[in-house]
Structure formats: C-alpha cells, structure tokens
Amino acid sequence: MSSQNFKIFWDEVLNMIQQEYIANNNSIEFEIWYGRIKYIEDSNSELTVSFPSKFMFNTLTKRGYIQNIKDKIKVLCGNDITIKPVYEDENSKKSVFIPTNSDTLPTVPINKTDTVDNTTVMVTDEIKTVTINSSSPIIKEVKRHPQLREDYTFERFVVGDNNEFAYSASLAAAKDPGKKFNPLLIYGGTGLGKTHLMQSVGNYIYNNPPEGKENINICYITAENFTNEFMKSLREKTTEAFKSKYRKIDVLLLDDIHFFEKKDSTQDELFYTFEALFQRKSQMIFTCDRPPSKLNDIDERLKSRFNLGTPIDLQPPSYEMRIAILQKKLELKGKTAPAEVIEYVARNIQSNVRELEGNLNKLIGYAELMGKELTIELTKKLLSDSITSNTDESVTIDTILKVVCNYYNITLADIKGTARNPKFANPRHIAVYLARQMADRTFTEIGGELGGRDHTTIMNSNRKIETLIKTDESMNETLEILKKKIREYKKI
C-alpha cells in the first residue's frame, strides 16, 4: 500500500464530479457512469478500481471520464496516478475465437433456464474485443407476461459501446422501478433494440416484483394502439374506463411516441396519464425514433415530461458488435456457421440488429429446408436483394433535399435560397454533406442543385458538418435519422 491515502482524494473527486452533474440537472447520468465503479485499493500511485465490465471501462476512457478523474486527483494531491481496472464480470467470461478463414464457428449449448454465458468475441484482423451481456441479471423459471415477448430479456441483449448507457439505465430501472430512472426514454433508429430493452425491463420486474407488489400491473402498448384505444373510448363514451385502466398501472411501457405528433387530444390524455402515474411513482419507459427536442407538433409540456429523466440514444452497432450479435444469435439457436459467412453478413448489413437477425434466420432456414451447406457463395446469392437495398446507389440530391426540408419544416425555395438565417443555412449545410456522403456527387453538381452556388461555397458547407460531427453528438444523431428517412423515401 502507498503511504498516501488516495481513497480520500478519490472520494472527494467523485463528489466534485457528482456536484457538477447535479448543477447541470444530470444526476441520473452521473449514477449511470460513475455510480457503478468502486475504489478497491492503491499502491505506488496506482489505483485499483472495479468496473462492471471492460466495455464500461473502455467507454469511460473514450469519453474522457477516466482522464477527468485522474486530472482532478492530481490537482488535489499533486501526484500523477494511473488507474488499474478490474472487471466484475471477469470470472464469468468465456472466450469464443472467431477465425478469419472458413473454419466453422463453435456451437455453445444453452440451458434455457439459466443466464446465457457472458462471451468475449475476438476479431483477429483488428484484435478487438466485444463482451456480450456483461453483468446480466439472472432470471430463472421465467413467467410469461401476456403482452411481452419471452425472448426480450437482458440475458439476450448484446451489450457494446453503442448501447452500454441504455442497457445500464434500463437494468437500473428494472431493479429499482419508479425511482431514479423514471421516466426513461430510449431513442434511436429502427431495429437497434429499443423495444428489446423496454420489454426486458418489463420481463425483469414481472419475474422479480418489488417487495409487497407480487401482483404488479405491467402494461406494454404501442403509441398507435394507445391512440386507437383512446379514440374508441371517445366514440363509445367509455373514457372513464380508459382513464381507470391506464392511470392505475405500476409499469407503463409505451413504444414509438413519435406517433403522437399532431394528435392533440391523445397528447392531452397522455399528459394527464403521465401526471397520475408519476404521482404514484409508477415506472414509465418510452421509446422514440429521435430525441424529444426533435419531435414536431408535440405539446411542450409533454416534451418536458419526456425530458424529466435522461433521454438515452442507441447508435447503430459497429462491425465488431455486429460480429458479436450474429455469434450470439447462433448460440441461442444452437447453430453453427462458417466464419466467412458471419463476416460477410456483418460487413454488409450495417443498419440495425433486426436486419442482421432477419438475414441470419433467412440463411439458416434456407440451408436447413434445402439440406444444403451454408457457404459464402450461397450466402451472397441469398442476400443479394437485402444487400443491394441497403446501398445508397440510387439516392438522388432531389430526394435528399425533400427529406431534409420536410424534417426541418422548410421549403425547397428556403433551402435553395440565399438566406443566411440558421433556420435555413444549417439544413442547407446538412443537405450538402448528405449529398456528398449518400449520392456521391461533386461539389459543382451539388452547387447546381442548390441554386447555382459555386463549388467553394459547397465545400465550406460540407466542411462545417464534418467539423461538427467530431464534437457534437446530436449532429451524428440527426444525420443517422435523416439517412434512414432518405433510404426509406427512395423505396416508396
């Protein structure tokens, strides 16, 4: 042990950081990132600290949070320190090696009544590691809730850099419903796991109800069905029954709240439902395809309620994560596949988890039905339509401009005009960037479509967005939403 007691400094620094978060009304975010790390001991200016998983440590490092702790400790004690991480899930990990040749991936038998083993997947080309389901809770003898999918559990959710925050917050809400993480809003593109996480919370609480609430009332419903049910109650004059049903539940899981845009009467009802449940300390979880600030035609008081907790985003999975997800799906099915097949699917299906799983099921189903071996040649043939549809080859500048204008509620004349008002200039810069990225057009061609601007002006617009995405996470989120809308638009 060192002669210097670094724990005193550690505690003081964590307290300082917590106060900073509280001052910015982000105490929940502090709990998620810092609340689960624990000081163990120190020796010669090296602090041993426990983290829930390697992913958590890597994420904190990438975000600069570890360096922030080290810098603050140095200010207090004058010493440079290093942090030695240890991981809570280290003893329960199992390594699965994914070769880069055509060897078959190993099959891992799974006992459906136990927690699926934590798995480390190593991609040999880049020597990167993905930990699957770190610190997952155990659910044995699962009871099935009539509105929830049995397979939507924390054990079956693949955790990585793109979703660690959302996973941690959802798990915390499940373990302590109605408390710190209430409401919880998870947003992101289609097929990234929003509904999976939401229903995982429901399944966990249903199987592990809080003390004294053995008959806990959990309701999962989509925003569309909520709206339809409410409108029916208005027609049939049964609104009191509707209110009684939704204002007395213990856990509300409401999917796709962006559907409420322009539905004023339903928004009013949801607002009062929210108020009633919040007073009851009922757990509320919402999902959306964008952050609350980007919702159009939603009452501001309702937006403020969605923002009471910490809105958390889900990002598309990285290549390493896609490899891990495919491997996990194979394990759950008790199947095998050549490594080159897994790598091909992961490399070419990039948008979301649902498409990954859907295409994997297509491959497995065809191979079993036809009694054929799953080869790379067969994979390319079977997935040719899916992979072609995921490219941006047919995206036009006209499509990009229409989608961007619709998203920002401006006209084509506005975006092609000369006004430098940020309301019009910012969407114009974004359209230029997307045209370069998705339509692969020259600056001169883009300038021609934008009212005859010269290529230097277009280059500057593109550069502004390239700079922003390095520092502004919300810009990355906006671009992903727009890319999704552009790809969907071209299919219509």
C-alpha positions in Angstrom: 0.0 0.0 0.0 1.1 3.6 -0.6 1.9 6.0 2.2 -0.5 8.4 0.6 -4.2 7.5 1.2 -5.6 8.1 -2.3 -9.1 6.9 -1.3 -9.6 10.3 0.4 -8.8 12.1 -2.9 -10.9 9.5 -4.9 -14.0 10.2 -2.8 -13.5 13.9 -3.0 -13.1 13.9 -6.7 -16.2 11.7 -7.2 -18.1 14.1 -5.0 -16.9 17.1 -7.1 -18.0 15.4 -10.3 -21.4 14.5 -8.8 -22.0 18.1 -7.8 -21.2 19.2 -11.4 -23.8 16.8 -12.8 -26.3 17.9 -10.2 -25.7 21.5 -11.1 -26.5 20.7 -14.7 -29.6 18.6 -13.7 -27.9 15.4 -14.9 -27.7 13.4 -11.6 -29.1 10.4 -13.3 -26.3 10.4 -15.9 -23.8 10.5 -13.0 -25.3 7.4 -11.4 -25.1 5.5 -14.7 -21.5 6.3 -15.5 -19.9 6.7 -12.1 -22.3 5.1 -9.7 -21.2 1.5 -10.6 -17.4 2.0 -10.3 -15.7 1.2 -7.0 -12.4 2.1 -5.5 -10.6 -1.0 -4.2 -7.0 -0.1 -3.2 -3.9 1.9 -4.2 -0.2 1.2 -4.3 2.6 3.5 -5.5 0.2 6.0 -7.2 -1.7 3.1 -8.9 -5.4 2.9 -8.1 -7.2 -0.4 -8.5 -10.8 0.3 -9.4 -13.6 -2.1 -10.1 -15.8 -1.7 -13.2 -18.9 -3.7 -14.1 -17.3 -4.7 -17.4 -14.5 -4.0 -19.8 -17.0 -2.2 -22.0 -17.8 0.2 -19.3 -14.1 1.0 -18.7 -13.4 1.4 -22.4 -16.5 3.7 -22.8 -15.5 5.9 -19.8 -12.0 6.1 -21.2 -13.2 7.0 -24.7 -15.4 9.7 -23.3 -12.6 11.2 -21.3 -14.2 10.5 -17.9 -11.2 8.4 -16.6 -8.8 11.2 -17.6 -11.1 13.7 -15.9 -10.8 11.7 -12.6 -7.0 11.5 -12.9 -6.7 15.2 -13.6 -8.8 16.2 -10.6 -6.9 13.9 -8.3 -3.6 15.4 -9.5 -4.9 18.9 -8.7 -5.8 17.8 -5.1 -2.7 15.8 -4.2 -0.1 16.8 -6.8 0.6 13.3 -8.0 0.1 11.7 -11.4 -1.9 8.5 -10.8 -2.8 5.5 -13.0 -6.0 3.5 -12.8 -5.8 -0.2 -12.9 -9.2 -1.6 -13.9 -10.6 -4.9 -12.7 -13.9 -6.2 -14.0 -16.8 -7.6 -12.1 -17.7 -10.0 -14.9 -14.2 -11.3 -15.4 -14.7 -14.6 -13.7 -17.8 -15.4 -15.7 -16.4 -14.7 -19.2 -15.9 -17.4 -21.8 -13.9 -16.7 -25.0 -15.1 -17.7 -28.4 -12.4 -17.3 -31.1 -13.7 -16.3 -34.5 -11.1 -17.4 -37.1 -10.7 -15.4 -40.3 -10.6 -18.5 -42.5 -13.6 -20.7 -43.4 -13.5 -22.7 -40.2 -16.9 -23.3 -38.6 -17.8 -21.3 -35.6 -18.2 -23.3 -32.4 -21.7 -24.1 -31.1 -22.3 -23.3 -27.4 -25.1 -25.4 -25.8 -27.5 -23.2 -23.8 -29.6 -24.1 -20.8 -32.8 -22.0 -21.3 -33.4 -21.8 -17.5 -30.0 -20.2 -16.7 -28.3 -17.0 -17.7 -26.7 -17.2 -21.0 -22.9 -17.2 -20.5 -21.0 -14.0 -20.9 -18.9 -14.2 -24.1 -15.9 -12.5 -25.4 -15.6 -12.4 -29.2 -12.2 -11.6 -30.7 -11.9 -10.4 -34.2 -8.4 -11.4 -35.2 -7.9 -8.9 -38.0 -8.1 -5.9 -35.7 -7.6 -7.6 -32.3 -10.7 -6.0 -30.9 -12.9 -7.4 -28.1 -16.7 -7.4 -27.6 -18.2 -8.5 -24.3 -21.7 -9.9 -24.6 -24.2 -9.4 -21.8 -21.9 -8.2 -19.1 -23.4 -8.2 -15.6 -26.7 -9.6 -16.9 -29.2 -10.4 -14.2 -30.4 -14.0 -13.7 -34.0 -14.8 -14.4 -34.9 -18.5 -13.7 -38.2 -20.2 -14.3 -39.4 -17.3 -16.3 -43.1 -16.4 -16.0 -44.5 -15.1 -19.3 -46.3 -11.8 -19.3 -49.1 -11.9 -21.9 -48.0 -8.6 -23.6 -44.3 -9.2 -23.6 -42.0 -11.4 -25.7 -40.3 -14.1 -23.8 -37.0 -13.6 -25.7 -36.8 -9.9 -24.9 -34.7 -10.2 -21.7 -31.5 -8.7 -20.5 -29.7 -12.0 -20.9 -30.3 -12.0 -24.6 -29.3 -8.4 -25.2 -25.8 -7.9 -26.7 -24.1 -5.0 -24.9 -21.5 -2.8 -26.6 -20.2 0.7 -26.9 -23.3 1.7 -28.9 -25.8 0.7 -26.2 -24.0 0.4 -22.8 -25.6 3.6 -21.4 -29.1 2.5 -22.4 -28.6 -1.0 -21.1 -27.3 0.2 -17.8 -30.1 2.6 -17.3 -32.7 0.0 -18.2 -31.3 -2.5 -15.9 -31.2 0.1 -13.1 -34.9 0.9 -13.7 -35.8 -2.8 -13.7 -34.0 -3.3 -10.3 -35.5 -0.2 -8.7 -38.7 0.7 -10.6 -40.2 4.1 -10.2 -37.1 5.7 -8.5 -34.0 7.3 -10.1 -34.6 6.4 -13.8 -38.2 7.5 -14.1 -39.3 8.3 -16.7 -36.8 6.6 -19.0 -36.8 7.5 -22.7 -34.8 5.5 -25.2 -34.5 6.8 -28.7 -32.8 5.7 -31.9 -33.3 4.2 -35.4 -35.4 1.2 -36.3 -34.1 -2.2 -35.2 -31.5 -1.1 -32.7 -33.0 -2.7 -29.6 -35.3 0.0 -28.1 -38.3 -2.4 -27.8 -36.0 -5.2 -26.6 -34.6 -3.1 -23.8 -38.1 -1.8 -22.8 -39.6 -5.2 -22.7 -36.6 -6.6 -20.8 -37.4 -4.2 -18.0 -41.0 -5.4 -18.0 -40.0 -9.1 -18.0 -37.5 -8.5 -15.2 -40.0 -6.6 -13.0 -42.7 -9.2 -13.7 -40.4 -12.0 -12.6 -38.8 -10.0 -9.8 -41.5 -7.8 -8.4 -40.7 -5.2 -5.7 -41.4 -6.3 -2.2 -45.1 -6.1 -1.4 -46.1 -6.0 -5.1 -46.4 -9.6 -6.1 -49.4 -8.8 -8.4 -47.7 -5.9 -10.2 -49.6 -4.4 -13.1 -47.4 -4.0 -16.2 -48.7 -2.6 -19.4 -46.9 -2.7 -22.8 -48.6 -0.8 -25.6 -47.6 1.0 -28.8 -48.4 4.7 -29.3 -50.6 3.7 -32.2 -52.7 1.3 -30.2 -52.9 3.7 -27.3 -54.3 6.3 -29.7 -56.8 3.9 -31.2 -58.0 2.7 -27.8 -58.4 6.3 -26.6 -60.3 7.3 -29.8 -62.6 4.3 -29.4 -63.3 5.3 -25.8 -64.3 8.8 -27.0 -66.7 7.3 -29.6 -68.2 4.8 -27.2 -68.2 7.3 -24.2 -66.1 5.0 -22.1 -63.3 7.5 -21.3 -63.6 6.9 -17.5 -62.9 3.2 -18.0 -59.9 4.2 -20.2 -58.5 6.6 -17.5 -59.0 4.0 -14.8 -57.1 1.4 -16.8 -54.0 3.5 -17.6 -53.8 5.7 -14.6 -53.5 2.9 -12.0 -50.9 0.7 -13.5 -47.4 0.1 -11.9 -45.3 -0.1 -15.1 -46.1 1.7 -18.4 -44.1 0.7 -21.4 -45.1 3.0 -24.3 -43.5 2.3 -27.6 -43.0 4.8 -30.5 -44.1 8.0 -29.0 -43.3 9.9 -32.2 -46.7 8.5 -33.4 -48.4 11.1 -31.2 -47.3 14.0 -33.4 -50.3 16.1 -34.5 -52.7 14.1 -32.3 -53.7 16.8 -29.9 -56.5 15.1 -27.9 -54.4 11.9 -27.4 -51.5 14.1 -26.2 -53.7 15.7 -23.7 -54.8 12.3 -22.3 -51.2 11.1 -22.2 -50.2 14.2 -20.3 -52.7 13.5 -17.6 -51.9 9.8 -17.6 -48.2 10.7 -17.1 -49.0 13.1 -14.2 -51.1 10.4 -12.5 -48.5 7.7 -12.9 -45.7 10.0 -11.8 -47.5 10.8 -8.6 -48.0 7.1 -8.0 -44.3 6.5 -8.6 -45.1 4.1 -11.3 -42.2 3.2 -13.7 -42.6 4.7 -17.2 -40.5 3.9 -20.2 -40.9 5.4 -23.6 -39.2 4.8 -26.9 -38.9 7.1 -29.9 -37.1 7.3 -33.2 -35.5 10.7 -32.3 -34.7 12.8 -29.2 -37.6 14.7 -27.7 -36.2 18.0 -28.9 -36.7 16.8 -32.5 -40.3 15.9 -32.1 -42.6 18.2 -34.1 -46.2 19.0 -33.2 -45.9 17.7 -29.7 -47.1 19.8 -26.8 -44.2 21.5 -25.0 -45.5 20.4 -21.5 -45.5 16.8 -22.7 -42.0 17.2 -24.1 -40.8 18.5 -20.8 -42.2 15.4 -19.1 -40.3 13.1 -21.5 -37.2 15.0 -20.6 -37.7 14.7 -16.8 -35.4 11.6 -16.9 -32.3 11.3 -19.1 -33.2 10.6 -22.7 -30.7 8.0 -23.9 -29.8 7.1 -27.5 -29.0 3.9 -29.2 -26.4 4.0 -32.1 -26.0 1.6 -34.9 -23.7 -1.3 -34.0 -20.0 -1.3 -35.0 -18.5 -4.1 -37.2 -17.2 -5.8 -34.0 -20.7 -5.5 -32.4 -22.4 -7.0 -35.5 -20.0 -10.0 -35.4 -20.8 -10.4 -31.7 -24.6 -10.1 -32.3 -24.5 -12.7 -35.0 -22.5 -15.1 -32.9 -24.9 -14.6 -30.0 -27.9 -15.4 -32.2 -26.2 -18.6 -33.4 -25.5 -19.7 -29.8 -29.1 -19.1 -28.8 -30.3 -21.2 -31.8 -27.7 -23.9 -31.2 -26.4 -23.4 -34.7 -23.1 -23.0 -36.5 -21.9 -21.0 -39.5 -18.6 -20.5 -41.3 -16.7 -17.5 -40.1 -16.5 -16.0 -43.6 -20.3 -16.1 -43.7 -20.6 -14.3 -40.4 -18.0 -11.7 -41.5 -19.8 -11.2 -44.9 -23.2 -10.6 -43.2 -21.7 -8.3 -40.6 -19.8 -6.3 -43.2 -22.8 -5.8 -45.5 -25.8 -5.5 -43.2 -24.9 -2.4 -41.2 -28.1 -0.5 -40.4 -29.7 -2.4 -37.5 -29.9 -5.5 -35.3 -33.3 -6.6 -36.7 -32.0 -6.8 -40.2 -28.9 -8.7 -39.0 -31.1 -11.3 -37.3 -33.6 -11.4 -40.1 -30.9 -12.2 -42.7 -29.3 -14.7 -40.4 -32.6 -16.5 -40.0 -33.1 -16.5 -43.7 -29.7 -18.2 -44.3 -30.2 -20.8 -41.6 -33.8 -21.5 -42.6 -32.9 -22.0 -46.3 -29.9 -24.2 -45.5 -32.0 -26.4 -43.3 -35.0 -26.6 -45.5 -33.0 -27.4 -48.6 -30.4 -29.6 -46.8 -27.6 -27.5 -48.2 -24.3 -26.4 -46.5 -24.1 -22.8 -45.7 -21.3 -21.5 -47.9 -20.2 -18.0 -48.7 -21.4 -18.4 -52.3 -24.9 -19.4 -51.2 -24.9 -16.5 -48.7 -24.1 -14.0 -51.4 -26.9 -15.4 -53.6 -29.5 -15.4 -50.8 -28.7 -11.9 -49.5 -28.2 -10.2 -52.9 -31.5 -8.3 -52.6 -31.0 -7.3 -49.0 -27.5 -6.0 -49.5 -28.4 -4.2 -52.7 -31.3 -2.5 -50.9 -29.0 -1.3 -48.2 -26.7 0.6 -50.5 -27.2 4.3 -51.4 -26.5 4.0 -55.1 -30.0 5.2 -56.2 -30.2 8.2 -53.8 -30.6 11.5 -55.6 -29.9 15.0 -54.5 -33.6 15.8 -55.0 -34.6 13.1 -52.6 -32.1 14.4 -50.0 -33.4 18.0 -50.3 -37.0 16.9 -49.9 -36.3 14.8 -46.8 -34.2 17.5 -45.2 -36.8 20.2 -45.9 -39.6 18.0 -44.5 -37.5 17.2 -41.4 -36.8 20.9 -40.7 -40.2 22.1 -41.8 -38.9 24.4 -44.5 -39.5 24.6 -48.3 -37.3 23.8 -51.2 -37.2 27.5 -52.0 -35.8 28.1 -48.5 -33.0 25.6 -48.8 -32.1 26.7 -52.3 -32.3 30.4 -51.4 -29.6 32.8 -50.2 -30.9 33.5 -46.6 -28.2 33.0 -44.0 -30.6 32.6 -41.1 -29.5 29.4 -39.2 -33.0 28.1 -39.7 -32.3 27.7 -43.4 -28.5 27.7 -43.5 -28.0 24.7 -41.2 -30.3 22.4 -43.1 -28.6 23.6 -46.3 -25.2 22.6 -44.9 -26.6 19.2 -43.8 -28.1 18.6 -47.3 -24.7 19.3 -48.8 -22.9 16.8 -46.5 -25.5 14.1 -47.1 -25.3 14.6 -50.9 -21.6 14.0 -50.7 -22.0 11.0 -48.5 -25.0 9.3 -50.0 -25.3 10.5 -53.6 -21.5 10.7 -54.2 -21.9 13.9 -56.2 -19.2 16.5 -56.9 -19.3 19.9 -55.2 -20.1 21.6 -58.5 -23.1 19.2 -59.1 -24.4 19.8 -55.7 -24.0 23.6 -56.1 -26.0 23.4 -59.3 -28.9 21.7 -57.5 -28.7 24.3 -54.7 -29.5 27.4 -56.7 -26.2 27.6 -58.7 -23.8 28.0 -55.8 -20.1 27.8 -56.6 -18.1 24.8 -55.5 -16.1 26.8 -52.9 -19.4 27.6 -51.0 -20.4 24.0 -51.1 -17.0 22.8 -49.9 -17.3 25.2 -46.9 -20.8 23.8 -46.1 -19.5 20.3 -46.2 -16.5 21.1 -44.0 -18.8 22.7 -41.4 -20.7 19.5 -40.9 -17.5 17.4 -41.0 -16.2 19.5 -38.1 -19.5 19.4 -36.2 -19.8 15.6 -36.2 -16.5 15.4 -34.4 -17.7 17.3 -31.4 -21.5 17.4 -31.4 -23.1 14.0 -30.7 -26.6 15.4 -31.5 -25.4 16.2 -35.1 -24.5 12.5 -35.5 -27.9 11.5 -34.2 -29.6 13.9 -36.7 -27.6 12.6 -39.6 -28.5 9.0 -38.8 -32.2 9.9 -38.6 -32.0 11.7 -41.9 -30.1 8.9 -43.6 -32.8 6.4 -42.5 -35.5 8.7 -43.8 -33.7 9.1 -47.1 -33.3 5.4 -47.6 -36.9 4.8 -46.8 -38.1 7.6 -49.0 -36.4 6.1 -52.1 -38.2 2.8 -51.6 -41.6 4.4 -51.8 
